[in-house]
Amino acid sequence: MKMQALALAFMAATAIGGLAWVFIYPLLSGERQAEQRRASFAKTEPVARRAERAQRSRREQVEESLKEVEDRHKKASQIALTTKIAMAGLSWSKQQFFIISGGLGLAAAAAAMFIGTGILLALPFGFAAGFGVPRWLLGYLKKRREKKFMDALPDAVDIIVRGIKAGLPLFDSIKVVVADAPEPLRTEFSAIVETQAIGMPLGDACLRLYERMPLPEANFFGIVVSIQQKAGGNLAEALSNLSKVLRDRKRMQAKIKAMSMEAKASAGIIGSMPPAIMMIVYFLNPGYISLLWTTPMGHLMLAGSAGWMTIGILVMKKMINFDF
């Protein structure tokens, strides 16, 4: 009996000690306070999660903006004729352009028939004058206008950067560019001001600059402003870096042009040799070469030679023009 009483007492003491260890010891040892303190530190986890979500949201906004720009770039690769006319700085309508093209084609065909070249040469001359010359003129005027825009864009970006650093809003800084910049940059930036004035966000208005002036540099400007408007950031620093990139690209373009001048000169000499030799032979012995425009076989050979010369010139042009 005595042993049983001792065993029961031991078991009771053990149970009481275990209960005291579980419920009383944490209060006396400070473990409960430590747990509460750890819980208070753990409450900062949702803040980190919110920061992570904000960072993810900003990244998604940037990716969305870049996707929109890529879609706009694909659409800009198919430029309508009226847009090309506007890019060239002309005020013609589509109907006026077709009328001028048709008049040039008919005039060239009539002139070829008048000098006695025959129908086989009159039709190619008329087609080239009516279809090729007006579009070549549009391309030439467009490139000349784009070059003027590119020469003035880095200075305009620097003006915007200085205005932002001085405390002006971006919209007012763009207005300063409109007041002082030369053409065609003044017209393009005034279009941004007018588009934003009718309710379009400034970032979207700057992105539309690429639709009127399809240059990578104009696209860079629109991307920087659009991303800053949607995701935030230091706009002055971003535009300052953009200005440096624009000047570096311009310097690289000038270097490439200088390095390719020798190849362009060689291509010009090779391309001009057949017509020059033809004229020299005509002055020395007209009867020898006049068979080319006095006989049907000569007409065919002359048309074939002109076609092959055109293909060769286009191939050489493709080889010596570099895009970067």
SERO-4910 file (N, C-alpha, C, O; in steps of 0.05 Angstrom, whole numbers):
BEGIN
 pado doro    nc1    nc2    nc3   cac1   cac2   cac3    cc1    cc2    cc3    oc1    oc2    oc3
  Met    A     16    -24      0      0      0      0     17     25      0     11     45    -13
  Lys    A     39     23     16     56     47     17     69     52     -9     73     75    -17
  Met    A     77     31    -24     89     35    -50     69     46    -70     77     63    -86
  Gln    A     44     38    -69     24     48    -86     19     78    -81     16     94   -100
  Ala    A     19     86    -55     15    114    -48     38    131    -59     34    153    -69
  Leu    A     63    120    -56     86    135    -67     84    138    -98     91    159   -109
  Ala    A     75    116   -112     73    118   -141     52    138   -150     57    153   -168
  Leu    A     29    138   -135      8    157   -142     18    186   -137     13    204   -153
  Ala    A     33    189   -114     43    216   -108     63    225   -129     63    248   -137
  Phe    A     80    206   -138    100    213   -159     86    221   -185     93    241   -198
  Met    A     66    205   -193     51    211   -218     36    238   -216     36    253   -235
  Ala    A     25    244   -193     11    269   -189     30    293   -191     25    313   -203
  Ala    A     53    289   -177     73    310   -178     84    315   -206     88    337   -215
  Thr    A     87    292   -221     96    295   -249     76    309   -266     83    326   -282
  Ala    A     50    303   -262     28    315   -278     27    345   -271     24    362   -289
  Ile    A     28    351   -245     27    380   -237     51    395   -248     48    417   -258
  Gly    A     75    382   -247     99    395   -258     97    400   -288    105    421   -298
  Gly    A     85    380   -302     82    383   -331     63    406   -337     68    422   -355
  Leu    A     40    407   -322     21    429   -327     34    456   -321     30    476   -335
  Ala    A     50    457   -299     63    482   -292     83    490   -313     86    514   -320
  Trp    A     97    470   -324    117    475   -346    104    486   -371    114    504   -385
  Val    A     80    476   -376     66    485   -401     53    512   -397     55    529   -415
  Phe    A     41    517   -375     24    541   -372     37    563   -356     33    587   -361
  Ile    A     53    556   -336     64    577   -318     92    585   -326     99    609   -324
  Tyr    A    109    566   -335    137    572   -341    139    593   -363    156    611   -360
  Pro    A    124    592   -384    127    613   -405    122    641   -394    134    660   -403
  Leu    A    103    644   -375     98    670   -364    121    680   -347    128    704   -347
  Leu    A    134    661   -332    156    669   -314    182    673   -329    198    689   -321
  Ser    A    186    657   -351    212    658   -365    213    680   -386    235    686   -397
  Gly    A    191    692   -393    191    713   -414    187    703   -442    189    718   -461
  Glu    A    181    677   -445    177    666   -472    152    678   -485    152    683   -509
  Arg    A    131    683   -469    107    695   -480    112    723   -491    102    731   -512
  Gln    A    128    739   -476    136    765   -485    152    763   -511    150    780   -529
  Ala    A    170    743   -512    187    740   -536    169    733   -560    174    742   -582
  Glu    A    149    715   -555    132    708   -577    116    733   -587    112    737   -611
  Gln    A    106    749   -568     92    773   -576    110    792   -591    101    805   -610
  Arg    A    135    794   -583    154    812   -597    159    801   -625    160    817   -644
  Arg    A    163    775   -627    167    763   -654    142    768   -671    145    773   -695
  Ala    A    119    766   -660     94    771   -675     93    800   -685     83    805   -707
  Ser    A    102    818   -667    101    846   -675    120    852   -699    114    867   -716
  Phe    A    143    838   -698    161    841   -721    150    827   -746    154    836   -768
  Ala    A    136    805   -742    124    791   -765    102    807   -778     95    801   -801
  Lys    A     91    827   -764     70    843   -776     80    860   -799     65    870   -816
  Thr    A    107    864   -801    118    879   -823    118    864   -849    123    875   -870
  Glu    A    112    838   -848    111    822   -873     91    832   -893     98    833   -917
  Pro    A     66    839   -885     48    849   -905     58    874   -919     53    879   -942
  Val    A     74    891   -904     86    915   -917    105    907   -939    105    918   -961
  Ala    A    121    886   -933    139    877   -954    124    865   -978    131    869  -1001
  Arg    A    102    851   -971     86    840   -993     74    863  -1009     72    861  -1034
  Arg    A     65    884   -995     54    907  -1011     75    919  -1028     69    927  -1051
  Ala    A     99    922  -1018    121    933  -1034    127    915  -1058    132    925  -1080
  Glu    A    126    889  -1053    131    870  -1075    109    872  -1096    114    872  -1120
  Arg    A     84    875  -1086     62    878  -1105     64    904  -1121     59    904  -1145
  Ala    A     72    925  -1107     76    951  -1121     98    949  -1142     95    960  -1164
  Gln    A    120    936  -1135    142    932  -1154    132    915  -1178    139    921  -1201
  Arg    A    117    894  -1172    107    877  -1194     87    893  -1211     88    890  -1236
  Ser    A     70    909  -1199     52    925  -1214     66    945  -1232     58    949  -1255
  Arg    A     88    957  -1222    103    975  -1238    116    961  -1262    117    971  -1284
  Arg    A    127    937  -1256    139    922  -1278    118    914  -1299    124    914  -1323
  Glu    A     95    907  -1290     73    900  -1309     65    924  -1325     60    922  -1349
  Gln    A     65    948  -1313     58    972  -1328     79    978  -1349     73    985  -1372
  Val    A    105    974  -1342    126    978  -1361    124    959  -1384    127    966  -1407
  Glu    A    119    933  -1377    117    913  -1398     93    918  -1416     94    914  -1441
  Glu    A     71    928  -1405     47    935  -1421     53    958  -1439     45    958  -1462
  Ser    A     68    978  -1429     75   1001  -1446     93    993  -1469     89   1002  -1492
  Leu    A    112    975  -1463    130    966  -1485    115    949  -1505    121    951  -1529
  Lys    A     95    934  -1496     79    918  -1515     63    936  -1533     60    932  -1557
  Glu    A     51    958  -1521     36    977  -1537     54    990  -1558     46    994  -1580
  Val    A     78    997  -1549     97   1010  -1568    104    991  -1591    106    999  -1614
  Glu    A    108    965  -1584    115    945  -1605     92    942  -1625     96    940  -1649
  Asp    A     67    941  -1615     44    940  -1632     42    964  -1650     35    962  -1674
  Arg    A     48    988  -1638     47   1012  -1654     69   1012  -1675     65   1023  -1697
  His    A     92   1001  -1669    114    999  -1688    106    981  -1712    112    987  -1735
  Lys    A     92    959  -1706     83    941  -1728     63    955  -1746     63    952  -1770
  Lys    A     45    971  -1733     25    985  -1749     38   1007  -1766     30   1013  -1788
  Ala    A     59   1020  -1754     72   1042  -1769     88   1032  -1793     95   1048  -1810
  Ser    A     95   1006  -1794    109    996  -1817     92    996  -1842    103    996  -1864
  Gln    A     66    998  -1840     48   1000  -1862     36   1028  -1863     14   1032  -1852
  Ile    A     51   1046  -1875     43   1074  -1874     25   1081  -1898     31   1073  -1921
  Ala    A      3   1094  -1893    -15   1102  -1914     -3   1124  -1930     15   1138  -1922
  Leu    A    -14   1128  -1954     -3   1148  -1973     -7   1176  -1962     11   1193  -1964
  Thr    A    -30   1181  -1950    -35   1208  -1939    -16   1214  -1916     -7   1237  -1913
  Thr    A     -9   1193  -1900     11   1197  -1879     38   1203  -1890     53   1220  -1879
  Lys    A     46   1189  -1912     72   1194  -1924     73   1223  -1935     94   1236  -1932
  Ile    A     51   1232  -1946     51   1260  -1956     54   1280  -1933     69   1299  -1936
  Ala    A     41   1274  -1911     44   1292  -1888     72   1290  -1876     83   1311  -1868
  Met    A     84   1266  -1876    112   1263  -1866    132   1278  -1883    152   1288  -1874
  Ala    A    125   1281  -1909    143   1296  -1927    140   1326  -1924    155   1341  -1936
  Gly    A    120   1335  -1908    116   1363  -1904    100   1376  -1926    101   1401  -1929
  Leu    A     85   1361  -1942     69   1372  -1964     40   1374  -1955     31   1359  -1938
  Ser    A     26   1391  -1969     -3   1395  -1963    -20   1384  -1984    -44   1391  -1987
  Trp    A    -10   1365  -2001    -26   1353  -2022    -46   1334  -2010    -43   1323  -1989
  Ser    A    -68   1331  -2025    -87   1310  -2019    -80   1285  -2035    -63   1286  -2052
  Lys    A    -94   1264  -2029    -89   1239  -2043    -96   1242  -2073    -82   1231  -2090
  Gln    A   -118   1256  -2079   -126   1259  -2106   -106   1276  -2122   -100   1270  -2145
  Gln    A    -96   1297  -2109    -76   1314  -2122    -51   1298  -2128    -38   1302  -2149
  Phe    A    -43   1281  -2110    -19   1265  -2115    -23   1246  -2138     -5   1244  -2155
  Phe    A    -46   1233  -2140    -51   1215  -2163    -53   1231  -2189    -44   1221  -2210
  Ile    A    -64   1255  -2188    -66   1271  -2213    -38   1279  -2222    -32   1278  -2246
  Ile    A    -21   1287  -2203      6   1295  -2211     22   1271  -2221     37   1273  -2241
  Ser    A     18   1248  -2208     32   1224  -2217     23   1216  -2245     39   1209  -2262
  Gly    A     -3   1216  -2250    -13   1210  -2277     -4   1229  -2298      3   1221  -2320
  Gly    A     -3   1255  -2291      7   1275  -2311     36   1271  -2318     44   1273  -2341
  Leu    A     53   1264  -2297     81   1259  -2303     84   1234  -2320    101   1234  -2338
  Gly    A     69   1213  -2314     71   1189  -2330     63   1193  -2359     77   1184  -2377
  Leu    A     41   1208  -2364     32   1213  -2392     52   1231  -2406     58   1227  -2429
  Ala    A     63   1251  -2392     83   1269  -2404    108   1253  -2412    119   1258  -2433
  Ala    A    118   1236  -2394    142   1220  -2400    137   1201  -2424    154   1199  -2441
  Ala    A    114   1188  -2424    108   1170  -2446    105   1185  -2472    115   1175  -2493
  Ala    A     93   1208  -2472     90   1224  -2496    117   1234  -2506    122   1234  -2530
  Ala    A    134   1242  -2487    161   1251  -2496    177   1228  -2508    192   1232  -2527
  Ala    A    175   1204  -2496    189   1182  -2507    179   1174  -2535    195   1168  -2553
  Met    A    153   1176  -2539    142   1170  -2566    150   1192  -2586    154   1186  -2609
  Phe    A    152   1217  -2576    159   1239  -2594    187   1236  -2605    193   1243  -2628
  Ile    A    206   1227  -2588    233   1224  -2598    238   1198  -2613    260   1192  -2621
  Gly    A    216   1182  -2616    218   1158  -2633    229   1134  -2620    242   1117  -2633
  Thr    A    225   1131  -2594    236   1107  -2580    218   1082  -2584    228   1060  -2580
  Gly    A    193   1086  -2591    175   1063  -2595    159   1058  -2569    165   1068  -2548
  Ile    A    138   1041  -2573    120   1036  -2551    133   1019  -2529    126   1022  -2505
  Leu    A    153   1002  -2536    165    985  -2516    181   1001  -2495    183    994  -2472
  Leu    A    193   1024  -2504    207   1041  -2485    190   1063  -2474    195   1072  -2452
  Ala    A    169   1071  -2489    152   1093  -2479    136   1084  -2454    133   1100  -2436
  Leu    A    127   1059  -2454    112   1050  -2431    129   1048  -2406    120   1057  -2385
  Pro    A    153   1036  -2407    170   1036  -2382    177   1064  -2372    177   1070  -2348
  Phe    A    183   1083  -2392    189   1110  -2384    164   1123  -2371    167   1137  -2350
  Gly    A    141   1119  -2382    117   1130  -2370    111   1119  -2342    103   1133  -2324
  Phe    A    115   1092  -2339    110   1080  -2314    130   1090  -2293    122   1095  -2270
  Ala    A    155   1092  -2301    175   1102  -2282    170   1131  -2273    173   1138  -2250
  Ala    A    162   1147  -2293    157   1175  -2286    131   1179  -2269    130   1196  -2252
  Gly    A    111   1162  -2275     86   1165  -2261     84   1151  -2234     71   1161  -2216
  Phe    A     98   1129  -2232     97   1114  -2207    122   1118  -2190    119   1120  -2165
  Gly    A    145   1118  -2202    170   1119  -2186    178   1147  -2178    186   1151  -2155
  Val    A    177   1166  -2196    187   1193  -2190    172   1206  -2167    185   1217  -2149
  Pro    A    145   1207  -2167    131   1220  -2145    137   1206  -2118    141   1220  -2098
  Arg    A    139   1180  -2117    145   1167  -2092    174   1171  -2084    180   1172  -2060
  Trp    A    192   1172  -2103    219   1179  -2096    221   1207  -2085    236   1212  -2066
  Leu    A    205   1225  -2096    205   1252  -2086    194   1253  -2057    204   1267  -2040
  Leu    A    173   1237  -2052    163   1236  -2024    184   1225  -2005    187   1235  -1983
  Gly    A    197   1204  -2014    218   1192  -1997    241   1212  -1991    251   1213  -1969
  Tyr    A    249   1227  -2012    270   1246  -2008    262   1269  -1989    277   1276  -1971
  Leu    A    238   1280  -1993    229   1301  -1975    225   1291  -1947    230   1305  -1927
  Lys    A    215   1266  -1944    211   1254  -1917    238   1251  -1903    240   1257  -1879
  Lys    A    258   1241  -1917    284   1237  -1904    297   1264  -1897    309   1267  -1876
  Arg    A    293   1284  -1914    305   1310  -1908    291   1322  -1884    304   1335  -1867
  Arg    A    265   1319  -1882    250   1329  -1858    258   1314  -1833    261   1326  -1812
  Glu    A    261   1287  -1835    270   1272  -1812    298   1280  -1803    303   1280  -1779
  Lys    A    315   1286  -1822    342   1294  -1814    342   1321  -1799    356   1324  -1779
  Lys    A    325   1340  -1808    322   1365  -1793    311   1360  -1765    319   1373  -1746
  Phe    A    292   1342  -1763    280   1335  -1737    301   1323  -1719    303   1331  -1695
  Met    A    318   1305  -1729    338   1292  -1713    359   1312  -1704    369   1309  -1682
  Asp    A    366   1331  -1721    386   1351  -1713    377   1368  -1689    394   1377  -1673
  Ala    A    351   1373  -1687    341   1390  -1667    331   1376  -1642    327   1388  -1621
  Leu    A    326   1349  -1644    314   1335  -1621    331   1334  -1596    320   1339  -1575
  Pro    A    358   1329  -1598    373   1328  -1572    372   1355  -1558    371   1356  -1533
  Asp    A    374   1377  -1572    373   1403  -1559    345   1408  -1546    343   1419  -1525
  Ala    A    324   1398  -1560    297   1401  -1548    295   1385  -1522    283   1394  -1503
  Val    A    306   1361  -1522    305   1344  -1498    321   1358  -1475    312   1357  -1452
  Asp    A    343   1370  -1482    359   1385  -1461    343   1408  -1450    344   1413  -1426
  Ile    A    328   1422  -1467    311   1444  -1458    290   1433  -1438    285   1446  -1418
  Ile    A    278   1411  -1445    258   1399  -1427    270   1391  -1401    258   1395  -1380
  Val    A    294   1380  -1401    308   1372  -1377    314   1396  -1359    309   1395  -1335
  Arg    A    324   1417  -1371    329   1441  -1355    303   1453  -1344    303   1463  -1321
  Gly    A    282   1452  -1359    256   1462  -1349    246   1446  -1326    236   1457  -1306
  Ile    A    249   1420  -1327    239   1403  -1305    256   1407  -1280    246   1408  -1258
  Lys    A    283   1409  -1284    300   1414  -1261    295   1442  -1248    299   1446  -1224
  Ala    A    285   1461  -1265    279   1487  -1254    252   1488  -1241    244   1509  -1229
  Gly    A    236   1466  -1242    211   1465  -1229    186   1467  -1247    164   1467  -1237
  Leu    A    190   1469  -1273    168   1470  -1291    156   1442  -1295    170   1423  -1295
  Pro    A    129   1441  -1299    118   1415  -1307    127   1407  -1335    136   1423  -1350
  Leu    A    124   1381  -1341    132   1371  -1367    117   1385  -1389    128   1391  -1410
  Phe    A     91   1390  -1386     75   1402  -1407     84   1430  -1413     86   1438  -1436
  Asp    A     91   1446  -1392    101   1473  -1396    129   1472  -1409    135   1490  -1425
  Ser    A    145   1453  -1403    171   1450  -1415    168   1444  -1445    184   1455  -1461
  Ile    A    149   1428  -1452    144   1422  -1481    134   1447  -1495    141   1452  -1518
  Lys    A    119   1464  -1481    110   1489  -1493    134   1508  -1499    134   1522  -1518
  Val    A    154   1507  -1481    178   1523  -1486    192   1514  -1512    202   1530  -1527
  Val    A    193   1487  -1516    204   1476  -1540    189   1485  -1565    200   1493  -1585
  Val    A    162   1485  -1563    145   1494  -1585    151   1523  -1592    150   1531  -1615
  Ala    A    156   1540  -1572    161   1568  -1577    188   1574  -1589    190   1593  -1604
  Asp    A    208   1557  -1584    235   1564  -1592    247   1545  -1613    267   1553  -1626
  Ala    A    236   1521  -1617    249   1501  -1634    244   1508  -1663    224   1521  -1670
  Pro    A    263   1499  -1681    259   1503  -1710    240   1483  -1721    233   1463  -1708
  Glu    A    232   1487  -1746    216   1467  -1760    234   1444  -1769    258   1448  -1774
  Pro    A    224   1419  -1770    196   1411  -1766    190   1403  -1737    168   1394  -1730
  Leu    A    210   1406  -1719    206   1398  -1691    184   1414  -1678    169   1404  -1661
  Arg    A    182   1440  -1685    161   1457  -1674    133   1446  -1680    116   1445  -1663
  Thr    A    129   1438  -1705    103   1428  -1714     96   1402  -1699     74   1399  -1691
  Glu    A    116   1384  -1697    110   1359  -1684    105   1362  -1654     87   1348  -1644
  Phe    A    119   1379  -1640    114   1382  -1612     89   1399  -1607     76   1395  -1586
  Ser    A     83   1417  -1625     57   1431  -1622     34   1412  -1625     12   1416  -1613
  Ala    A     37   1391  -1642     17   1370  -1644     13   1355  -1618     -9   1348  -1611
  Ile    A     36   1351  -1603     34   1339  -1576     17   1356  -1558      0   1347  -1543
  Val    A     23   1383  -1558      9   1401  -1541    -21   1402  -1548    -38   1402  -1530
  Glu    A    -27   1403  -1573    -55   1404  -1582    -70   1378  -1574    -93   1379  -1566
  Thr    A    -56   1355  -1578    -69   1329  -1571    -74   1327  -1541    -95   1317  -1533
  Gln    A    -55   1336  -1525    -59   1335  -1496    -81   1355  -1487    -95   1350  -1468
  Ala    A    -83   1377  -1502   -103   1398  -1494   -131   1388  -1498   -149   1398  -1484
  Ile    A   -136   1369  -1516   -163   1359  -1520   -170   1335  -1503   -191   1323  -1506
  Gly    A   -152   1328  -1484   -159   1308  -1464   -142   1283  -1464   -145   1266  -1446
  Met    A   -125   1279  -1484   -109   1254  -1484    -86   1257  -1464    -74   1278  -1461
  Pro    A    -80   1235  -1449    -57   1237  -1430    -31   1244  -1444    -27   1237  -1468
  Leu    A    -14   1258  -1430     10   1268  -1442     28   1245  -1451     42   1248  -1472
  Gly    A     29   1223  -1437     45   1200  -1445     36   1189  -1472     52   1183  -1489
  Asp    A     10   1186  -1475     -1   1176  -1501      4   1196  -1523      9   1188  -1546
  Ala    A      2   1222  -1517      7   1242  -1537     36   1241  -1547     41   1245  -1570
  Cys    A     54   1236  -1528     82   1234  -1536     88   1208  -1552    104   1208  -1570
  Leu    A     73   1187  -1546     76   1162  -1561     67   1166  -1590     77   1153  -1608
  Arg    A     47   1183  -1594     37   1187  -1621     57   1203  -1639     53   1204  -1663
  Leu    A     78   1214  -1626     98   1227  -1642    111   1208  -1662    119   1216  -1684
  Tyr    A    114   1182  -1654    126   1162  -1671    109   1157  -1696    120   1149  -1717
  Glu    A     83   1160  -1694     66   1156  -1717     70   1177  -1738     67   1172  -1762
  Arg    A     76   1201  -1730     81   1223  -1749    110   1225  -1758    116   1236  -1779
  Met    A    128   1216  -1741    157   1217  -1747    169   1190  -1740    179   1187  -1718
  Pro    A    167   1171  -1758    175   1143  -1751    206   1140  -1749    218   1128  -1767
  Leu    A    217   1151  -1728    245   1148  -1723    249   1134  -1696    233   1138  -1677
  Pro    A    270   1118  -1693    275   1106  -1666    278   1126  -1644    269   1121  -1622
  Glu    A    290   1149  -1650    295   1169  -1630    268   1181  -1620    265   1185  -1596
  Ala    A    249   1186  -1638    223   1195  -1630    208   1174  -1614    193   1180  -1595
  Asn    A    213   1149  -1621    201   1127  -1606    212   1125  -1577    198   1121  -1558
  Phe    A    239   1130  -1575    251   1130  -1548    239   1152  -1531    233   1147  -1507
  Phe    A    235   1175  -1542    224   1198  -1527    196   1191  -1517    189   1195  -1494
  Gly    A    179   1180  -1534    152   1172  -1526    152   1151  -1505    136   1152  -1487
  Ile    A    170   1131  -1507    171   1109  -1488    179   1120  -1460    167   1113  -1440
  Val    A    199   1137  -1459    209   1148  -1434    187   1164  -1420    182   1160  -1396
  Val    A    173   1181  -1434    152   1197  -1422    128   1180  -1414    117   1184  -1392
  Ser    A    121   1161  -1431     98   1144  -1425    103   1127  -1400     85   1124  -1383
  Ile    A    126   1115  -1399    132   1098  -1375    134   1114  -1350    124   1106  -1329
  Gln    A    145   1138  -1352    147   1155  -1328    119   1164  -1319    114   1165  -1295
  Gln    A    101   1169  -1338     74   1177  -1331     59   1154  -1317     42   1159  -1300
  Lys    A     64   1130  -1325     49   1107  -1314     62   1095  -1290     48   1087  -1271
  Ala    A     89   1094  -1289    103   1080  -1268    118   1098  -1249    128   1089  -1228
  Gly    A    121   1123  -1256    136   1142  -1239    166   1140  -1244    175   1124  -1260
  Gly    A    180   1156  -1230    209   1156  -1233    220   1185  -1237    204   1204  -1239
  Asn    A    246   1187  -1238    259   1213  -1242    259   1219  -1271    276   1209  -1286
  Leu    A    241   1236  -1280    238   1242  -1309    262   1258  -1319    271   1254  -1341
  Ala    A    272   1276  -1303    295   1293  -1312    319   1275  -1317    333   1279  -1337
  Glu    A    325   1256  -1299    347   1238  -1303    343   1220  -1328    362   1216  -1343
  Ala    A    319   1210  -1331    313   1193  -1354    316   1208  -1380    328   1197  -1399
  Leu    A    306   1233  -1382    309   1248  -1406    338   1257  -1411    346   1260  -1434
  Ser    A    352   1262  -1389    381   1268  -1392    396   1245  -1404    413   1249  -1422
  Asn    A    390   1221  -1395    403   1197  -1407    394   1194  -1436    410   1186  -1453
  Leu    A    369   1200  -1442    359   1198  -1469    374   1218  -1487    381   1211  -1510
  Ser    A    379   1242  -1478    393   1261  -1493    422   1251  -1500    432   1255  -1522
  Lys    A    434   1239  -1480    461   1228  -1485    460   1205  -1505    478   1203  -1522
  Val    A    439   1188  -1504    437   1166  -1523    432   1178  -1551    444   1167  -1570
  Leu    A    416   1199  -1553    410   1210  -1580    436   1222  -1592    441   1219  -1616
  Arg    A    452   1235  -1576    476   1247  -1586    496   1225  -1593    511   1227  -1613
  Asp    A    497   1204  -1578    515   1181  -1585    507   1168  -1611    523   1160  -1627
  Arg    A    480   1164  -1614    471   1152  -1639    477   1170  -1663    484   1160  -1685
  Lys    A    474   1196  -1660    480   1214  -1681    510   1214  -1688    518   1214  -1712
  Arg    A    527   1212  -1668    556   1210  -1672    563   1183  -1686    579   1183  -1704
  Met    A    550   1162  -1678    554   1136  -1691    545   1136  -1720    558   1125  -1738
  Gln    A    522   1149  -1725    512   1151  -1752    531   1166  -1770    536   1158  -1793
  Ala    A    543   1188  -1760    562   1203  -1776    587   1187  -1781    599   1189  -1803
  Lys    A    596   1171  -1761    619   1154  -1765    614   1133  -1786    631   1127  -1803
  Ile    A    590   1120  -1785    584   1100  -1805    582   1112  -1833    591   1100  -1853
  Lys    A    571   1136  -1835    570   1150  -1861    597   1156  -1872    602   1153  -1896
  Ala    A    615   1164  -1855    643   1170  -1864    657   1144  -1873    671   1145  -1893
  Met    A    652   1122  -1859    666   1097  -1866    654   1085  -1892    668   1070  -1906
  Ser    A    629   1091  -1898    617   1079  -1922    619   1097  -1946    608   1090  -1968
  Met    A    631   1120  -1944    632   1138  -1967    649   1127  -1990    643   1131  -2013
  Glu    A    670   1111  -1983    686   1099  -2004    670   1079  -2021    671   1079  -2045
  Ala    A    654   1063  -2007    638   1043  -2021    616   1057  -2037    610   1048  -2059
  Lys    A    605   1079  -2027    585   1094  -2042    597   1107  -2067    585   1107  -2088
  Ala    A    621   1117  -2065    635   1129  -2088    640   1108  -2109    637   1112  -2133
  Ser    A    649   1084  -2100    654   1062  -2119    628   1054  -2133    628   1049  -2157
  Ala    A    606   1052  -2118    581   1045  -2130    572   1066  -2150    561   1059  -2171
  Gly    A    576   1091  -2144    568   1112  -2162    584   1111  -2188    573   1115  -2210
  Ile    A    610   1105  -2186    627   1103  -2210    618   1079  -2227    616   1082  -2251
  Ile    A    614   1056  -2214    606   1032  -2229    579   1036  -2242    574   1028  -2265
  Gly    A    560   1049  -2228    534   1053  -2239    533   1073  -2262    516   1071  -2279
  Ser    A    551   1092  -2262    551   1113  -2283    568   1105  -2307    566   1118  -2328
  Met    A    583   1084  -2305    600   1076  -2328    585   1068  -2353    592   1078  -2375
  Pro    A    564   1050  -2352    550   1043  -2376    537   1066  -2391    541   1069  -2415
  Pro    A    522   1084  -2378    512   1107  -2392    534   1126  -2404    531   1136  -2426
  Ala    A    556   1129  -2389    577   1146  -2399    590   1134  -2423    596   1148  -2443
  Ile    A    596   1108  -2422    608   1095  -2446    589   1096  -2470    598   1099  -2492
  Met    A    563   1093  -2465    543   1094  -2486    543   1122  -2499    541   1124  -2524
  Met    A    545   1143  -2484    546   1170  -2495    572   1174  -2511    572   1187  -2532
  Ile    A    594   1164  -2500    620   1167  -2514    619   1153  -2541    628   1164  -2562
  Val    A    609   1128  -2541    607   1113  -2567    588   1128  -2586    593   1127  -2610
  Tyr    A    567   1140  -2576    548   1154  -2594    562   1178  -2607    557   1183  -2631
  Phe    A    578   1192  -2592    591   1215  -2604    613   1207  -2624    618   1221  -2644
  Leu    A    626   1184  -2619    648   1175  -2636    637   1161  -2661    647   1165  -2683
  Asn    A    617   1144  -2658    606   1129  -2680    576   1126  -2676    567   1105  -2666
  Pro    A    560   1146  -2684    531   1145  -2679    517   1121  -2693    499   1109  -2682
  Gly    A    525   1114  -2717    512   1092  -2731    516   1065  -2717    499   1047  -2721
  Tyr    A    538   1062  -2702    543   1036  -2689    524   1031  -2666    515   1008  -2663
  Ile    A    517   1051  -2651    501   1047  -2627    472   1055  -2632    455   1048  -2615
  Ser    A    466   1069  -2654    438   1078  -2659    420   1054  -2664    395   1057  -2664
  Leu    A    431   1030  -2669    414   1007  -2673    397   1000  -2648    377    987  -2649
  Leu    A    406   1010  -2625    392   1004  -2600    364   1018  -2599    346   1007  -2587
  Trp    A    362   1041  -2612    336   1055  -2612    323   1058  -2640    303   1072  -2643
  Thr    A    334   1045  -2659    322   1045  -2686    312   1018  -2695    298   1016  -2715
  Thr    A    317    997  -2680    308    970  -2687    292    958  -2664    298    965  -2641
  Pro    A    273    940  -2670    258    928  -2648    276    911  -2629    272    912  -2605
  Met    A    295    897  -2640    313    882  -2623    330    900  -2605    335    894  -2582
  Gly    A    337    923  -2616    352    943  -2600    336    954  -2577    346    958  -2555
  His    A    310    959  -2583    292    968  -2561    291    948  -2539    292    954  -2515
  Leu    A    288    922  -2547    286    901  -2526    312    899  -2510    312    896  -2486
  Met    A    335    901  -2524    361    899  -2510    365    924  -2492    375    921  -2470
  Leu    A    356    947  -2501    359    971  -2485    342    969  -2460    350    977  -2438
  Ala    A    317    959  -2463    299    956  -2440    311    936  -2420    310    940  -2396
  Gly    A    321    913  -2430    333    893  -2413    357    904  -2398    361    898  -2375
  Ser    A    374    919  -2412    398    931  -2400    390    951  -2378    402    951  -2356
  Ala    A    369    967  -2383    360    986  -2363    350    971  -2338    355    979  -2316
  Gly    A    335    949  -2343    325    933  -2320    348    921  -2304    347    922  -2279
  Trp    A    368    910  -2317    390    898  -2302    407    919  -2288    416    914  -2266
  Met    A    410    942  -2300    424    964  -2287    409    973  -2262    421    978  -2241
  Thr    A    383    975  -2264    367    982  -2241    370    962  -2218    373    970  -2195
  Ile    A    369    936  -2225    372    916  -2204    400    918  -2191    403    916  -2167
  Gly    A    421    922  -2208    448    924  -2197    451    948  -2178    464    946  -2157
  Ile    A    439    971  -2186    441    995  -2169    427    990  -2143    437    998  -2122
  Leu    A    403    978  -2144    388    972  -2119    404    953  -2101    404    957  -2076
  Val    A    417    933  -2112    432    914  -2096    456    929  -2083    461    925  -2060
  Met    A    470    945  -2099    492    960  -2087    483    980  -2065    497    983  -2045
  Lys    A    460    992  -2070    449   1010  -2049    443    995  -2024    448   1005  -2002
  Lys    A    432    971  -2027    426    955  -2003    451    946  -1988    451    944  -1964
  Met    A    473    942  -2003    497    933  -1990    512    955  -1975    526    949  -1956
  Ile    A    509    979  -1984    525   1001  -1972    508   1018  -1953    519   1037  -1941
  Asn    A    483   1013  -1949    467   1027  -1930    465   1011  -1904    457    987  -1905
  Phe    A    471   1023  -1882    472   1009  -1856    450   1021  -1838    446   1045  -1836
  Asp    A    436   1003  -1824    417   1010  -1804    427   1001  -1777    438    979  -1775
  Phe    A    423   1017  -1756    432   1009  -1729    412   1019  -1709    415   1015  -1685
***
